[in-house]
Amino acid sequence: MIHITRSRKIWFTFSSLLVAASVAVTLIFGFHLGLDFTGGARWTVNFHETPMERERVETFFQSLESLTQDPQIQTTAEKHYLITIESMSDDRIQEISDKMYEEVGEFDQISYRKVDSVIGQSFQQKAISAILIALAGIILFVAFAFRRIPKAINPWRFGAVAIVALFHDILIVLGVFVILGAIYNTELDLPFITALLATLGFSVNDTIVILDRVRENIRLQKANESFEDTIEKSIKETLVRSLGTSISTLIPLLALLFFGAESIFYFVLALTIGIVIGTYSSIFLAAPLLVSWKKWSDGRE
């Protein structure tokens, strides 16, 4: 069976590459923010004329002098058009809708949604605040929960490695969705933030289970047992539970991913990726980091 802590440099390298790739694609492509954060109006329409030529829809919106930003026009799997324009008054939006009905073609409005640009900016700030507050709360809770760890190991390290694992998870999930945004125009919206916060909760729960076993095994540590051996034993003792919990959670998520509604596809995808990455980081990153940190502080690594 593989020795997880002895192979930690492999896991650290792999994680570093994933995080570096995520940061790189984010800097290159940026975030494709959804309506919740940018503000604007969005229609989902089904034109009676099928198939409706995309060029006719694009030409219509290009002819509108009142628009200062290019609209986003996408087609869904059901061949509906998803049309997003900048924030403006309800009367002006109704005028555009009526004009599109006359000049482009008759359509059924499947859904309509509007978010004011000021509210969108407020959502951005609240989303960032929610993530930062969650991270701060987690590190304080972990440090408090493990406050009776021997001073030679330092309880703050337990909180720190949990936060490193969480940042690792967030960056990788973000990187995947930045790529999806660049290729498929996948948006970062409030359901995505919800999935991200759920990922944080699942990941830190998995990490705490392992760290709690480390705490118990430190108390029972034998004279001839090194700190690395204790960490390895703790990981192995919780491995089946961690994998079992993750797999049992992933099964219904995969069912929703393949057979669920299109409207929740990316929300479920974010959760699925987050749980897989969170399980990996809890086992192969957080606990092995404690070993490296201890050896660095002892001058042995």
Short mmCIF file of the C-alpha atoms (twelve columns), coordinates in Angstrom:
data_MODEL
# 
_entry.id   MODEL 
# 
loop_
_atom_site.group_PDB 
_atom_site.id 
_atom_site.type_symbol 
_atom_site.label_atom_id 
_atom_site.label_alt_id 
_atom_site.label_comp_id 
_atom_site.label_asym_id 
_atom_site.label_seq_id 
_atom_site.Cartn_x 
_atom_site.Cartn_y 
_atom_site.Cartn_z 
_atom_site.pdbx_PDB_model_num 
ATOM 1   C CA . MET A 1   0.000   0.000  0.000   1 
ATOM 2   C CA . ILE A 2   1.262   3.479  -0.871  1 
ATOM 3   C CA . HIS A 3   2.929   5.460  1.915   1 
ATOM 4   C CA . ILE A 4   1.163   8.819  1.672   1 
ATOM 5   C CA . THR A 5   3.418   10.979 3.842   1 
ATOM 6   C CA . ARG A 6   6.666   9.648  2.386   1 
ATOM 7   C CA . SER A 7   5.363   10.437 -1.097  1 
ATOM 8   C CA . ARG A 8   4.257   13.922 -0.026  1 
ATOM 9   C CA . LYS A 9   6.590   15.730 -2.448  1 
ATOM 10  C CA . ILE A 10  4.715   14.086 -5.316  1 
ATOM 11  C CA . TRP A 11  1.369   15.337 -3.965  1 
ATOM 12  C CA . PHE A 12  2.784   18.797 -3.263  1 
ATOM 13  C CA . THR A 13  4.161   19.026 -6.804  1 
ATOM 14  C CA . PHE A 14  0.893   17.843 -8.320  1 
ATOM 15  C CA . SER A 15  -1.130  20.331 -6.249  1 
ATOM 16  C CA . SER A 16  1.288   23.154 -7.053  1 
ATOM 17  C CA . LEU A 17  0.911   22.473 -10.770 1 
ATOM 18  C CA . LEU A 18  -2.886  22.481 -10.515 1 
ATOM 19  C CA . VAL A 19  -2.928  25.722 -8.510  1 
ATOM 20  C CA . ALA A 20  -0.387  27.384 -10.841 1 
ATOM 21  C CA . ALA A 21  -2.467  26.361 -13.863 1 
ATOM 22  C CA . SER A 22  -5.620  27.727 -12.212 1 
ATOM 23  C CA . VAL A 23  -3.976  31.062 -11.418 1 
ATOM 24  C CA . ALA A 24  -2.523  31.262 -14.946 1 
ATOM 25  C CA . VAL A 25  -5.845  30.671 -16.733 1 
ATOM 26  C CA . THR A 26  -7.559  33.133 -14.384 1 
ATOM 27  C CA . LEU A 27  -5.018  35.844 -15.222 1 
ATOM 28  C CA . ILE A 28  -5.306  35.074 -18.934 1 
ATOM 29  C CA . PHE A 29  -9.082  34.730 -19.322 1 
ATOM 30  C CA . GLY A 30  -10.465 36.392 -16.180 1 
ATOM 31  C CA . PHE A 31  -13.797 35.618 -14.538 1 
ATOM 32  C CA . HIS A 32  -16.908 35.305 -16.683 1 
ATOM 33  C CA . LEU A 33  -19.292 36.847 -14.171 1 
ATOM 34  C CA . GLY A 34  -22.983 36.102 -14.394 1 
ATOM 35  C CA . LEU A 35  -26.006 38.357 -14.223 1 
ATOM 36  C CA . ASP A 36  -26.026 38.193 -10.414 1 
ATOM 37  C CA . PHE A 37  -22.735 40.110 -10.287 1 
ATOM 38  C CA . THR A 38  -22.800 42.310 -13.398 1 
ATOM 39  C CA . GLY A 39  -26.430 43.381 -13.433 1 
ATOM 40  C CA . GLY A 40  -28.613 43.534 -16.525 1 
ATOM 41  C CA . ALA A 41  -31.611 41.815 -18.064 1 
ATOM 42  C CA . ARG A 42  -31.850 38.310 -19.463 1 
ATOM 43  C CA . TRP A 43  -34.428 36.584 -21.605 1 
ATOM 44  C CA . THR A 44  -34.708 32.936 -22.430 1 
ATOM 45  C CA . VAL A 45  -36.835 32.846 -25.570 1 
ATOM 46  C CA . ASN A 46  -38.091 30.214 -27.971 1 
ATOM 47  C CA . PHE A 47  -38.609 31.591 -31.481 1 
ATOM 48  C CA . HIS A 48  -41.560 30.191 -33.406 1 
ATOM 49  C CA . GLU A 49  -39.433 30.095 -36.544 1 
ATOM 50  C CA . THR A 50  -37.187 27.063 -36.149 1 
ATOM 51  C CA . PRO A 51  -34.307 27.069 -36.607 1 
ATOM 52  C CA . MET A 52  -33.839 30.780 -36.040 1 
ATOM 53  C CA . GLU A 53  -30.675 32.125 -37.659 1 
ATOM 54  C CA . ARG A 54  -28.312 33.435 -35.012 1 
ATOM 55  C CA . GLU A 55  -27.155 36.219 -37.373 1 
ATOM 56  C CA . ARG A 56  -30.670 37.719 -37.410 1 
ATOM 57  C CA . VAL A 57  -30.724 37.958 -33.631 1 
ATOM 58  C CA . GLU A 58  -27.198 39.420 -33.475 1 
ATOM 59  C CA . THR A 59  -27.939 41.939 -36.267 1 
ATOM 60  C CA . PHE A 60  -31.047 43.135 -34.450 1 
ATOM 61  C CA . PHE A 61  -29.186 43.904 -31.225 1 
ATOM 62  C CA . GLN A 62  -26.276 45.499 -33.092 1 
ATOM 63  C CA . SER A 63  -28.770 47.921 -34.630 1 
ATOM 64  C CA . LEU A 64  -29.946 49.168 -31.230 1 
ATOM 65  C CA . GLU A 65  -28.251 52.513 -30.658 1 
ATOM 66  C CA . SER A 66  -29.340 52.657 -27.008 1 
ATOM 67  C CA . LEU A 67  -27.028 49.769 -26.020 1 
ATOM 68  C CA . THR A 68  -23.570 50.824 -24.813 1 
ATOM 69  C CA . GLN A 69  -22.367 47.250 -24.228 1 
ATOM 70  C CA . ASP A 70  -22.418 44.274 -26.562 1 
ATOM 71  C CA . PRO A 71  -25.206 41.845 -25.630 1 
ATOM 72  C CA . GLN A 72  -24.470 38.186 -24.893 1 
ATOM 73  C CA . ILE A 73  -26.373 35.782 -27.110 1 
ATOM 74  C CA . GLN A 74  -26.203 32.056 -26.427 1 
ATOM 75  C CA . THR A 75  -28.188 29.005 -27.436 1 
ATOM 76  C CA . THR A 76  -29.215 26.338 -24.948 1 
ATOM 77  C CA . ALA A 77  -29.400 22.592 -25.392 1 
ATOM 78  C CA . GLU A 78  -33.146 22.970 -26.070 1 
ATOM 79  C CA . LYS A 79  -32.348 25.404 -28.935 1 
ATOM 80  C CA . HIS A 80  -33.657 28.340 -26.923 1 
ATOM 81  C CA . TYR A 81  -31.905 31.690 -27.102 1 
ATOM 82  C CA . LEU A 82  -30.366 33.126 -23.942 1 
ATOM 83  C CA . ILE A 83  -30.092 36.897 -24.436 1 
ATOM 84  C CA . THR A 84  -28.386 39.147 -21.863 1 
ATOM 85  C CA . ILE A 85  -28.249 42.935 -22.142 1 
ATOM 86  C CA . GLU A 86  -27.061 45.732 -19.879 1 
ATOM 87  C CA . SER A 87  -29.163 47.133 -17.048 1 
ATOM 88  C CA . MET A 88  -31.781 49.676 -18.124 1 
ATOM 89  C CA . SER A 89  -35.319 50.787 -17.280 1 
ATOM 90  C CA . ASP A 90  -38.211 48.337 -17.463 1 
ATOM 91  C CA . ASP A 91  -39.941 50.491 -20.082 1 
ATOM 92  C CA . ARG A 92  -36.895 50.437 -22.348 1 
ATOM 93  C CA . ILE A 93  -36.506 46.681 -21.938 1 
ATOM 94  C CA . GLN A 94  -40.161 46.204 -22.874 1 
ATOM 95  C CA . GLU A 95  -39.649 48.344 -25.981 1 
ATOM 96  C CA . ILE A 96  -36.699 46.179 -27.051 1 
ATOM 97  C CA . SER A 97  -38.705 43.013 -26.423 1 
ATOM 98  C CA . ASP A 98  -41.640 44.290 -28.519 1 
ATOM 99  C CA . LYS A 99  -39.320 45.418 -31.310 1 
ATOM 100 C CA . MET A 100 -37.550 42.029 -31.344 1 
ATOM 101 C CA . TYR A 101 -40.949 40.333 -31.601 1 
ATOM 102 C CA . GLU A 102 -41.770 42.438 -34.682 1 
ATOM 103 C CA . GLU A 103 -38.414 42.504 -36.490 1 
ATOM 104 C CA . VAL A 104 -36.778 39.174 -35.650 1 
ATOM 105 C CA . GLY A 105 -39.760 36.910 -35.243 1 
ATOM 106 C CA . GLU A 106 -42.481 35.780 -32.888 1 
ATOM 107 C CA . PHE A 107 -41.262 34.060 -29.747 1 
ATOM 108 C CA . ASP A 108 -42.376 32.627 -26.434 1 
ATOM 109 C CA . GLN A 109 -40.634 34.044 -23.376 1 
ATOM 110 C CA . ILE A 110 -39.489 31.039 -21.352 1 
ATOM 111 C CA . SER A 111 -38.036 33.148 -18.551 1 
ATOM 112 C CA . TYR A 112 -37.056 36.725 -17.799 1 
ATOM 113 C CA . ARG A 113 -34.817 38.082 -15.089 1 
ATOM 114 C CA . LYS A 114 -33.414 41.489 -14.248 1 
ATOM 115 C CA . VAL A 115 -30.731 42.498 -11.743 1 
ATOM 116 C CA . ASP A 116 -29.836 46.135 -11.135 1 
ATOM 117 C CA . SER A 117 -26.140 46.909 -11.667 1 
ATOM 118 C CA . VAL A 118 -25.834 48.362 -8.137  1 
ATOM 119 C CA . ILE A 119 -27.291 45.175 -6.669  1 
ATOM 120 C CA . GLY A 120 -24.896 43.154 -8.814  1 
ATOM 121 C CA . GLN A 121 -21.901 44.997 -7.361  1 
ATOM 122 C CA . SER A 122 -23.312 44.476 -3.882  1 
ATOM 123 C CA . PHE A 123 -23.574 40.730 -4.578  1 
ATOM 124 C CA . GLN A 124 -19.907 40.701 -5.637  1 
ATOM 125 C CA . GLN A 125 -18.804 42.283 -2.360  1 
ATOM 126 C CA . LYS A 126 -21.024 40.018 -0.274  1 
ATOM 127 C CA . ALA A 127 -19.800 36.893 -2.067  1 
ATOM 128 C CA . ILE A 128 -16.160 37.789 -1.410  1 
ATOM 129 C CA . SER A 129 -16.971 38.686 2.207   1 
ATOM 130 C CA . ALA A 130 -18.808 35.390 2.730   1 
ATOM 131 C CA . ILE A 131 -15.807 33.375 1.529   1 
ATOM 132 C CA . LEU A 132 -13.284 35.383 3.589   1 
ATOM 133 C CA . ILE A 133 -15.421 35.218 6.747   1 
ATOM 134 C CA . ALA A 134 -15.855 31.460 6.268   1 
ATOM 135 C CA . LEU A 135 -12.089 31.006 5.924   1 
ATOM 136 C CA . ALA A 136 -11.343 33.173 8.984   1 
ATOM 137 C CA . GLY A 137 -13.949 31.342 11.050  1 
ATOM 138 C CA . ILE A 138 -12.544 27.966 10.041  1 
ATOM 139 C CA . ILE A 139 -8.943  28.779 11.015  1 
ATOM 140 C CA . LEU A 140 -10.052 30.163 14.411  1 
ATOM 141 C CA . PHE A 141 -12.276 27.160 15.083  1 
ATOM 142 C CA . VAL A 142 -9.600  24.626 14.132  1 
ATOM 143 C CA . ALA A 143 -6.947  26.392 16.200  1 
ATOM 144 C CA . PHE A 144 -9.309  26.484 19.206  1 
ATOM 145 C CA . ALA A 145 -10.417 22.865 18.772  1 
ATOM 146 C CA . PHE A 146 -6.802  21.687 18.688  1 
ATOM 147 C CA . ARG A 147 -5.496  24.083 21.354  1 
ATOM 148 C CA . ARG A 148 -4.303  21.221 23.608  1 
ATOM 149 C CA . ILE A 149 -1.906  19.878 21.017  1 
ATOM 150 C CA . PRO A 150 1.696   19.869 22.403  1 
ATOM 151 C CA . LYS A 151 3.444   23.221 21.959  1 
ATOM 152 C CA . ALA A 152 6.212   21.557 19.964  1 
ATOM 153 C CA . ILE A 153 3.677   20.924 17.212  1 
ATOM 154 C CA . ASN A 154 1.687   24.174 17.626  1 
ATOM 155 C CA . PRO A 155 -2.131  24.078 17.294  1 
ATOM 156 C CA . TRP A 156 -2.097  27.018 14.852  1 
ATOM 157 C CA . ARG A 157 -0.419  24.748 12.327  1 
ATOM 158 C CA . PHE A 158 -3.554  22.600 12.267  1 
ATOM 159 C CA . GLY A 159 -5.647  25.633 11.347  1 
ATOM 160 C CA . ALA A 160 -3.056  26.822 8.841   1 
ATOM 161 C CA . VAL A 161 -2.836  23.535 6.920   1 
ATOM 162 C CA . ALA A 162 -6.651  23.358 6.823   1 
ATOM 163 C CA . ILE A 163 -6.742  26.856 5.275   1 
ATOM 164 C CA . VAL A 164 -3.994  25.957 2.763   1 
ATOM 165 C CA . ALA A 165 -6.088  22.957 1.698   1 
ATOM 166 C CA . LEU A 166 -9.192  25.146 1.378   1 
ATOM 167 C CA . PHE A 167 -7.421  27.775 -0.745  1 
ATOM 168 C CA . HIS A 168 -6.107  24.902 -2.862  1 
ATOM 169 C CA . ASP A 169 -9.688  23.651 -3.380  1 
ATOM 170 C CA . ILE A 170 -11.115 27.105 -4.147  1 
ATOM 171 C CA . LEU A 171 -8.420  27.971 -6.690  1 
ATOM 172 C CA . ILE A 172 -8.750  24.685 -8.558  1 
ATOM 173 C CA . VAL A 173 -12.557 24.847 -8.769  1 
ATOM 174 C CA . LEU A 174 -12.272 28.479 -9.915  1 
ATOM 175 C CA . GLY A 175 -9.663  27.511 -12.510 1 
ATOM 176 C CA . VAL A 176 -11.932 24.832 -13.968 1 
ATOM 177 C CA . PHE A 177 -14.811 27.303 -14.261 1 
ATOM 178 C CA . VAL A 178 -12.603 29.986 -15.782 1 
ATOM 179 C CA . ILE A 179 -11.725 27.489 -18.522 1 
ATOM 180 C CA . LEU A 180 -15.409 26.568 -18.938 1 
ATOM 181 C CA . GLY A 181 -16.216 30.279 -19.111 1 
ATOM 182 C CA . ALA A 182 -13.630 30.830 -21.852 1 
ATOM 183 C CA . ILE A 183 -14.856 27.853 -23.905 1 
ATOM 184 C CA . TYR A 184 -18.589 27.565 -23.140 1 
ATOM 185 C CA . ASN A 185 -19.384 31.005 -21.622 1 
ATOM 186 C CA . THR A 186 -20.110 29.340 -18.276 1 
ATOM 187 C CA . GLU A 187 -20.853 32.034 -15.734 1 
ATOM 188 C CA . LEU A 188 -19.869 32.520 -12.117 1 
ATOM 189 C CA . ASP A 189 -23.137 33.271 -10.343 1 
ATOM 190 C CA . LEU A 190 -24.710 32.972 -6.895  1 
ATOM 191 C CA . PRO A 191 -25.351 29.195 -7.201  1 
ATOM 192 C CA . PHE A 192 -21.630 28.812 -7.975  1 
ATOM 193 C CA . ILE A 193 -20.722 30.739 -4.809  1 
ATOM 194 C CA . THR A 194 -23.131 28.491 -2.891  1 
ATOM 195 C CA . ALA A 195 -21.377 25.434 -4.335  1 
ATOM 196 C CA . LEU A 196 -18.008 26.944 -3.395  1 
ATOM 197 C CA . LEU A 197 -19.080 27.497 0.221   1 
ATOM 198 C CA . ALA A 198 -20.505 23.966 0.357   1 
ATOM 199 C CA . THR A 199 -17.144 22.705 -0.914  1 
ATOM 200 C CA . LEU A 200 -15.382 24.572 1.900   1 
ATOM 201 C CA . GLY A 201 -17.666 22.964 4.471   1 
ATOM 202 C CA . PHE A 202 -17.240 19.458 3.079   1 
ATOM 203 C CA . SER A 203 -13.479 19.803 2.687   1 
ATOM 204 C CA . VAL A 204 -12.835 21.195 6.157   1 
ATOM 205 C CA . ASN A 205 -15.050 18.506 7.697   1 
ATOM 206 C CA . ASP A 206 -12.957 15.828 5.993   1 
ATOM 207 C CA . THR A 207 -9.743  17.552 7.069   1 
ATOM 208 C CA . ILE A 208 -10.862 17.873 10.699  1 
ATOM 209 C CA . VAL A 209 -11.709 14.150 10.851  1 
ATOM 210 C CA . ILE A 210 -8.106  13.345 9.908   1 
ATOM 211 C CA . LEU A 211 -6.576  16.025 12.154  1 
ATOM 212 C CA . ASP A 212 -8.703  14.871 15.077  1 
ATOM 213 C CA . ARG A 213 -7.343  11.365 14.661  1 
ATOM 214 C CA . VAL A 214 -3.835  12.862 14.563  1 
ATOM 215 C CA . ARG A 215 -4.545  14.581 17.890  1 
ATOM 216 C CA . GLU A 216 -5.708  11.314 19.470  1 
ATOM 217 C CA . ASN A 217 -2.740  9.360  18.126  1 
ATOM 218 C CA . ILE A 218 -0.265  11.980 19.362  1 
ATOM 219 C CA . ARG A 219 -1.494  11.284 22.902  1 
ATOM 220 C CA . LEU A 220 -0.946  7.561  22.337  1 
ATOM 221 C CA . GLN A 221 2.326   7.976  20.478  1 
ATOM 222 C CA . LYS A 222 4.888   5.317  21.295  1 
ATOM 223 C CA . ALA A 223 8.486   6.125  22.197  1 
ATOM 224 C CA . ASN A 224 9.847   4.615  18.979  1 
ATOM 225 C CA . GLU A 225 7.166   6.215  16.769  1 
ATOM 226 C CA . SER A 226 8.031   9.369  14.827  1 
ATOM 227 C CA . PHE A 227 5.630   12.228 14.139  1 
ATOM 228 C CA . GLU A 228 5.545   11.166 10.481  1 
ATOM 229 C CA . ASP A 229 4.528   7.644  11.496  1 
ATOM 230 C CA . THR A 230 1.731   9.065  13.635  1 
ATOM 231 C CA . ILE A 231 0.418   11.165 10.754  1 
ATOM 232 C CA . GLU A 232 0.596   8.206  8.368   1 
ATOM 233 C CA . LYS A 233 -1.265  5.971  10.829  1 
ATOM 234 C CA . SER A 234 -3.941  8.631  11.307  1 
ATOM 235 C CA . ILE A 235 -4.487  8.984  7.560   1 
ATOM 236 C CA . LYS A 236 -4.762  5.226  7.097   1 
ATOM 237 C CA . GLU A 237 -7.216  4.898  9.993   1 
ATOM 238 C CA . THR A 238 -9.570  7.525  8.503   1 
ATOM 239 C CA . LEU A 239 -9.018  6.707  4.820   1 
ATOM 240 C CA . VAL A 240 -11.954 4.318  4.447   1 
ATOM 241 C CA . ARG A 241 -14.309 6.730  6.203   1 
ATOM 242 C CA . SER A 242 -13.183 9.698  4.082   1 
ATOM 243 C CA . LEU A 243 -13.502 7.818  0.807   1 
ATOM 244 C CA . GLY A 244 -16.796 6.236  1.841   1 
ATOM 245 C CA . THR A 245 -18.315 9.624  2.716   1 
ATOM 246 C CA . SER A 246 -17.105 11.169 -0.540  1 
ATOM 247 C CA . ILE A 247 -18.301 8.313  -2.736  1 
ATOM 248 C CA . SER A 248 -21.721 8.186  -1.092  1 
ATOM 249 C CA . THR A 249 -22.052 11.951 -1.699  1 
ATOM 250 C CA . LEU A 250 -20.803 11.749 -5.271  1 
ATOM 251 C CA . ILE A 251 -23.250 9.036  -6.371  1 
ATOM 252 C CA . PRO A 252 -26.401 11.241 -6.194  1 
ATOM 253 C CA . LEU A 253 -24.423 14.216 -7.537  1 
ATOM 254 C CA . LEU A 254 -23.336 12.219 -10.589 1 
ATOM 255 C CA . ALA A 255 -26.946 11.131 -11.114 1 
ATOM 256 C CA . LEU A 256 -27.998 14.793 -11.091 1 
ATOM 257 C CA . LEU A 257 -25.078 15.715 -13.320 1 
ATOM 258 C CA . PHE A 258 -26.050 13.271 -16.065 1 
ATOM 259 C CA . PHE A 259 -29.821 13.094 -15.668 1 
ATOM 260 C CA . GLY A 260 -30.770 16.320 -13.871 1 
ATOM 261 C CA . ALA A 261 -32.118 19.562 -15.295 1 
ATOM 262 C CA . GLU A 262 -29.866 21.736 -17.407 1 
ATOM 263 C CA . SER A 263 -30.513 24.705 -15.099 1 
ATOM 264 C CA . ILE A 264 -28.591 23.074 -12.221 1 
ATOM 265 C CA . PHE A 265 -25.893 21.367 -14.288 1 
ATOM 266 C CA . TYR A 266 -23.042 23.767 -13.483 1 
ATOM 267 C CA . PHE A 267 -24.048 24.059 -9.828  1 
ATOM 268 C CA . VAL A 268 -23.850 20.266 -9.495  1 
ATOM 269 C CA . LEU A 269 -20.624 20.194 -11.515 1 
ATOM 270 C CA . ALA A 270 -19.007 22.716 -9.134  1 
ATOM 271 C CA . LEU A 271 -20.068 20.610 -6.153  1 
ATOM 272 C CA . THR A 272 -18.772 17.421 -7.768  1 
ATOM 273 C CA . ILE A 273 -15.375 18.904 -8.588  1 
ATOM 274 C CA . GLY A 274 -15.184 20.508 -5.150  1 
ATOM 275 C CA . ILE A 275 -15.864 17.249 -3.306  1 
ATOM 276 C CA . VAL A 276 -13.300 15.319 -5.370  1 
ATOM 277 C CA . ILE A 277 -10.635 17.997 -4.875  1 
ATOM 278 C CA . GLY A 278 -11.588 18.475 -1.212  1 
ATOM 279 C CA . THR A 279 -11.207 14.771 -0.479  1 
ATOM 280 C CA . TYR A 280 -7.854  14.719 -2.234  1 
ATOM 281 C CA . SER A 281 -6.534  17.776 -0.368  1 
ATOM 282 C CA . SER A 282 -7.643  16.457 3.038   1 
ATOM 283 C CA . ILE A 283 -5.777  13.187 2.564   1 
ATOM 284 C CA . PHE A 284 -2.816  14.076 0.382   1 
ATOM 285 C CA . LEU A 285 -2.170  17.730 1.245   1 
ATOM 286 C CA . ALA A 286 -3.316  18.902 4.692   1 
ATOM 287 C CA . ALA A 287 -1.973  16.089 6.876   1 
ATOM 288 C CA . PRO A 288 1.326   15.628 4.938   1 
ATOM 289 C CA . LEU A 289 1.888   19.398 5.260   1 
ATOM 290 C CA . LEU A 290 2.016   18.939 9.028   1 
ATOM 291 C CA . VAL A 291 4.906   16.494 8.573   1 
ATOM 292 C CA . SER A 292 6.868   18.868 6.334   1 
ATOM 293 C CA . TRP A 293 6.203   21.831 8.634   1 
ATOM 294 C CA . LYS A 294 7.422   19.890 11.661  1 
ATOM 295 C CA . LYS A 295 10.574  18.835 9.832   1 
ATOM 296 C CA . TRP A 296 11.212  22.363 8.567   1 
ATOM 297 C CA . SER A 297 10.908  23.719 12.110  1 
ATOM 298 C CA . ASP A 298 13.293  21.016 13.322  1 
ATOM 299 C CA . GLY A 299 15.727  21.824 10.496  1 
ATOM 300 C CA . ARG A 300 15.432  18.373 8.968   1 
ATOM 301 C CA . GLU A 301 13.759  19.257 5.650   1 
# 
